[in-house]
Amino acid sequence: MGRAHEVRAKAMAATAAARSALFMRASKEIYMAAKSGVPDPDSNLALRSAIEKWKSQHVTKDVIDRAIQKAKGGTGESYEEGRYEAFGPGGSYFIIDTLTDNTNRALTEVRTSITKKGGHMGSVIFNFMQKGQFIFAGTNRDEVEETLILSDVDVTEVNQDEDLIEVLVEPAAFSKAQEVLNGMGIKEFETSEITFVPNEYIEISDPEDKRKFDELCDMLDELQDVQNVYHNVK
């Protein structure tokens, strides 16, 4: 069938693996949020936030509903959170959050992925700020910023990039900011989560380092225990 078919098949397999890992991450986080309180998003803020976060990443309603039903069933399944920091290729920094039923496996797989691409574990979190982040379609940046400020939301930045608006707020203001944005008629988000934002973004100019960085991101994206990956590369 030729090289083109092999490349296409590999790309499809990688996409399928990444999508499977995405659904697993969503299922675990929603399950844990539902178990932490009432398994009803109208009464459980953590669950509602988790659902909004994963809906914005195109996780299907079926995956979300199954995770909630699993929590309602009262199974004894439990996951432990972990956070790892690393230096990656080309001066990149990584923060990697895990949610796992096997912490040894999670650490081993994360460390192996990092070292395979020339990186090493180490403290980098001081290069990041934790913020609530919303990204959504729109061109009314000034109106969004003014409405948030007048509503006493602790806003860090409001940025416009073509037809997308990014809002950064202090983590404690996340829920209030979401309510204000919803009140403006903004219901669909590309991103809606509390995240780590780098103090400064970098660009990797060396092609070999850029290749290793991209491959490392793909490897981490496919690990079943990895929940979130943050980095400082533009």
C-alpha positions, 0 to 999 in steps of 0.5 A: 500500500506504500509509505503514504498509507503507513504514515496516514495509518500511524497518524490515525492511530496516534489520533485514536490513542490521544482521543482515548486518553482524553476520554479517560482523563475526562472520565476520571476527573468527572467521576472524582468530582461527582464522588466528592459531593452530590453527583448533580452538577446543579448542586456540585460546583466542582462537578459542574466545573469539570463538566464544562472543562471537558465539554470545551475539549469536545468530550462526548455527553455519553462519556460524561454521563457514564462517569456520573452514573459510575459515581452514583453506583458507589464503586470503591474506585479511587485515584490519587493526584500527582504533580511532576515538573521537568525541563524539556527540549529547547529550554522548555518547562513542563508541569505534568498533573496525574490522576492515577490508581498506581502512582509508581506507574504514573511516575515511571511513565512520565519520567521515561517520556521526559528522559527519552526526549532529552529532558530531566525532572526538576523544579520549574513551577516558579516560572508559572502562574496559576490562573483561571482561563477562558477562551471563546469566540468573540470580537468584543474584547473591550466589552468583555473586560469592562463587564468583568471589571464592573462585576468585581471580578479579579481580572488579570488579562483580557486578550483578543486574537483574531476571532478568539478572546482569552480571559485570565482571572485569579483562581478564586474568581473563576466561578464568578467570572464564568457566571458573568460571561454566561450572563453575557450570553457566552455559553460555549468555551474553547477552554474553561479551566484553572491552569498554569500560565508561563511567566514568559513564552518561548519559541524553539528555533532549533528544528531537532529540539522542536521535533523532540518537544512535539514528540514529547507532548504527544507521548505525554498526551497518550499516557493514561495517568496524565491529566494535564500538561502545561508548558512555556512554549508558544 
